[in-house]
């Protein structure tokens, strides 16, 4: 569970950059909605490649902290 928490937090933070880029392009020109959805689908794997290891590491650190604190 802590790993999923870390992955979701890190993914949200890194996807904010993608959202800002999409909003900038959306207001600069008239993009179709399907192009925006495609951009999110193409950007998501690159973000997940970075966030899954960070979230797993955060989960391990949280579990180890709880384990050593309860000892």
Backbone as a chain_set.jsonl record, in Angstrom:
{"seq": "XXXXXXXXXXXXXXXXXXXXXXXXXXXXXXXXXXXXXXXXXXXXXXXXXXXXXXXXXXXXXXXXXXXXXXX", "coords": {"N": [[0.8, -1.198, 0.0], [1.922, 1.325, 0.787], [3.655, 1.724, -1.365], [1.975, 2.122, -3.569], [0.821, 4.503, -2.788], [3.077, 6.205, -2.905], [3.738, 6.003, -5.637], [1.436, 7.09, -6.812], [1.469, 9.735, -5.822], [3.945, 10.745, -6.809], [3.492, 10.406, -9.556], [1.332, 12.128, -9.96], [2.567, 14.589, -9.41], [4.55, 14.74, -11.435], [2.921, 14.596, -13.685], [1.683, 17.01, -13.669], [3.263, 18.79, -15.065], [2.868, 17.88, -17.673], [0.157, 18.424, -17.94], [0.198, 21.207, -17.814], [1.607, 21.795, -20.178], [-0.234, 20.817, -22.072], [-2.43, 22.481, -21.589], [-1.324, 24.919, -22.304], [-0.844, 24.522, -25.044], [-3.442, 24.074, -25.843], [-4.749, 26.514, -25.425], [-3.264, 28.106, -27.102], [-3.744, 27.229, -29.673], [-6.353, 25.757, -31.668], [-6.922, 22.721, -30.748], [-8.003, 19.41, -31.463], [-10.04, 17.38, -29.281], [-9.343, 14.692, -29.157], [-6.654, 14.694, -29.806], [-5.527, 15.797, -27.539], [-6.089, 13.815, -25.643], [-4.608, 11.731, -26.769], [-2.035, 12.78, -26.442], [-1.771, 12.711, -23.652], [-1.843, 9.909, -23.284], [0.5, 9.173, -24.621], [2.42, 10.465, -23.092], [2.216, 9.38, -20.548], [3.501, 6.723, -20.156], [6.261, 7.428, -20.104], [6.371, 9.002, -17.836], [5.582, 7.161, -15.886], [7.704, 5.363, -15.964], [9.618, 6.74, -14.596], [8.37, 7.234, -12.119], [7.54, 4.818, -10.906], [9.856, 3.356, -9.856], [10.644, 5.307, -7.939], [8.38, 5.475, -6.287], [8.261, 2.818, -5.35], [10.64, 2.712, -3.891], [10.103, 4.673, -1.947], [7.969, 3.386, -0.655], [9.259, 1.122, 0.415], [11.028, 2.391, 2.18], [9.199, 3.586, 3.968], [7.941, 1.308, 5.08], [10.151, 0.047, 6.292], [10.772, 1.997, 8.166], [8.476, 1.908, 9.803], [8.749, -0.711, 10.711], [11.185, -0.734, 12.171], [10.591, 1.159, 14.088], [8.6, -0.053, 15.6], [9.959, -2.031, 16.853]], "CA": [[0.0, 0.0, 0.0], [2.742, 2.548, 0.74], [4.232, 1.904, -2.706], [0.944, 2.724, -4.415], [0.721, 5.891, -2.364], [4.218, 6.922, -3.46], [3.619, 6.06, -7.1], [0.379, 8.031, -7.192], [1.908, 11.098, -5.522], [4.979, 11.139, -7.761], [2.882, 10.507, -10.884], [0.56, 13.369, -9.979], [3.487, 15.731, -9.469], [5.178, 14.818, -12.75], [1.91, 14.815, -14.714], [1.316, 18.426, -13.675], [4.012, 19.397, -16.161], [2.178, 17.505, -18.908], [-1.108, 19.175, -17.962], [0.503, 22.601, -18.159], [1.93, 21.832, -21.609], [-1.472, 20.63, -22.829], [-3.234, 23.698, -21.459], [-0.667, 25.953, -23.103], [-1.115, 24.244, -26.456], [-4.88, 24.178, -26.073], [-5.119, 27.924, -25.523], [-2.534, 28.731, -28.198], [-4.367, 26.854, -30.939], [-7.539, 24.909, -31.524], [-6.604, 21.302, -30.891], [-9.133, 18.518, -31.209], [-9.992, 16.716, -27.984], [-8.653, 13.4, -29.296], [-5.218, 14.97, -29.784], [-5.156, 16.004, -26.141], [-6.108, 12.491, -25.011], [-3.436, 11.015, -27.297], [-0.826, 13.327, -25.814], [-1.703, 12.142, -22.305], [-1.489, 8.493, -23.388], [1.897, 9.064, -25.012], [3.284, 10.994, -22.031], [2.071, 8.601, -19.318], [4.546, 5.706, -19.921], [7.522, 8.071, -19.738], [6.254, 9.441, -16.446], [5.543, 5.973, -15.037], [9.059, 4.798, -15.899], [10.341, 7.476, -13.555], [7.7, 7.258, -10.82], [7.412, 3.503, -10.279], [10.974, 3.1, -8.936], [10.63, 6.247, -6.808], [7.302, 5.062, -5.395], [8.658, 1.573, -4.683], [11.658, 3.064, -2.895], [9.422, 5.348, -0.845], [7.227, 2.367, 0.069], [10.212, 0.33, 1.206], [11.525, 3.221, 3.283], [8.127, 3.732, 4.954], [7.768, 0.038, 5.78], [11.3, -0.142, 7.173], [10.645, 2.928, 9.291], [7.472, 1.368, 10.71], [9.266, -1.935, 11.305], [12.205, -0.43, 13.182], [9.984, 1.937, 15.154], [7.821, -0.966, 16.422], [10.849, -2.991, 17.489]], "C": [[0.85, 1.272, 0.0], [3.358, 2.796, -0.633], [3.226, 2.548, -3.653], [0.737, 4.193, -4.07], [1.854, 6.717, -2.979], [4.136, 7.075, -4.966], [2.57, 7.086, -7.506], [0.787, 9.477, -6.924], [2.94, 11.577, -6.539], [4.413, 11.285, -9.173], [2.076, 11.798, -11.002], [1.475, 14.573, -10.14], [4.103, 15.86, -10.858], [4.164, 15.028, -13.876], [1.423, 16.262, -14.721], [2.04, 19.175, -14.794], [3.333, 19.103, -17.498], [0.866, 18.28, -19.026], [-0.865, 20.63, -18.348], [0.852, 22.741, -19.642], [0.665, 21.716, -22.459], [-2.329, 21.885, -22.763], [-2.642, 24.835, -22.291], [-0.946, 25.761, -24.581], [-2.588, 24.403, -26.785], [-5.297, 25.63, -26.248], [-4.395, 28.63, -26.67], [-3.171, 28.411, -29.56], [-5.576, 25.968, -30.651], [-7.164, 23.461, -31.814], [-7.858, 20.472, -30.688], [-8.933, 17.766, -29.887], [-9.23, 15.399, -28.054], [-7.137, 13.58, -29.295], [-4.719, 15.174, -28.359], [-5.097, 14.674, -25.409], [-4.909, 11.669, -25.482], [-2.15, 11.496, -26.65], [-0.665, 12.79, -24.396], [-1.284, 10.669, -22.346], [-0.029, 8.305, -23.784], [2.852, 9.545, -23.925], [3.276, 10.122, -20.778], [3.142, 7.523, -19.146], [5.894, 6.302, -19.522], [7.525, 8.545, -18.295], [6.273, 8.229, -15.517], [6.905, 5.295, -14.922], [9.87, 5.483, -14.811], [9.699, 7.312, -12.185], [7.585, 5.9, -10.149], [8.613, 3.179, -9.4], [10.997, 4.041, -7.731], [9.553, 5.864, -5.803], [7.624, 3.78, -4.659], [9.697, 1.855, -3.604], [11.032, 3.761, -1.692], [8.632, 4.349, -0.009], [8.12, 1.513, 0.944], [10.723, 1.135, 2.393], [10.455, 3.417, 4.368], [7.926, 2.451, 5.758], [8.937, -0.232, 6.715], [11.234, 0.792, 8.374], [9.636, 2.415, 10.298], [7.977, 0.126, 11.415], [10.272, -1.633, 12.414], [11.631, 0.389, 14.333], [9.218, 1.029, 16.106], [8.695, -1.952, 17.196], [11.161, -2.648, 18.904]], "O": [[0.527, 2.215, -0.723], [3.561, 3.946, -1.024], [3.583, 3.419, -4.447], [0.506, 5.022, -4.95], [1.616, 7.801, -3.512], [4.427, 8.14, -5.509], [2.785, 7.864, -8.435], [0.477, 10.359, -7.725], [2.828, 12.682, -7.071], [4.811, 12.19, -9.907], [2.134, 12.479, -12.026], [1.183, 15.477, -10.922], [4.174, 16.961, -11.404], [4.513, 15.583, -14.918], [0.807, 16.693, -15.696], [1.48, 20.092, -15.395], [3.238, 19.982, -18.355], [0.515, 18.741, -20.112], [-1.63, 21.213, -19.116], [0.435, 23.702, -20.288], [0.511, 22.432, -23.449], [-2.893, 22.306, -23.774], [-3.372, 25.614, -22.904], [-1.248, 26.719, -25.292], [-2.939, 24.822, -27.888], [-6.106, 25.944, -27.12], [-4.874, 29.653, -27.158], [-3.135, 29.229, -30.479], [-5.776, 25.501, -29.53], [-7.097, 23.036, -32.967], [-8.686, 20.792, -29.836], [-7.806, 17.549, -29.442], [-8.542, 15.032, -27.101], [-6.413, 12.7, -28.828], [-3.608, 14.765, -28.02], [-4.166, 14.425, -24.643], [-4.268, 10.989, -24.681], [-1.27, 10.691, -26.344], [0.443, 12.452, -23.981], [-0.466, 10.232, -21.536], [0.613, 7.362, -23.322], [3.986, 9.072, -23.852], [4.247, 10.131, -20.021], [3.673, 7.41, -18.041], [6.595, 5.734, -18.685], [8.55, 8.496, -17.614], [6.916, 8.269, -14.468], [7.22, 4.714, -13.884], [10.719, 4.855, -14.179], [10.409, 7.256, -11.181], [7.535, 5.836, -8.92], [8.409, 2.751, -8.263], [11.333, 3.621, -6.623], [9.785, 5.922, -4.596], [7.305, 3.647, -3.477], [9.627, 1.285, -2.514], [11.388, 3.473, -0.549], [8.62, 4.449, 1.218], [7.776, 1.214, 2.088], [10.835, 0.604, 3.498], [10.775, 3.413, 5.556], [7.76, 2.5, 6.976], [8.726, -0.699, 7.834], [11.606, 0.405, 9.482], [9.879, 2.466, 11.504], [7.674, -0.083, 12.59], [10.202, -2.228, 13.489], [12.143, 0.316, 15.45], [9.181, 1.3, 17.306], [8.21, -2.633, 18.1], [11.903, -3.374, 19.566]]}, "num_chains": 1, "name": "protein.A"}
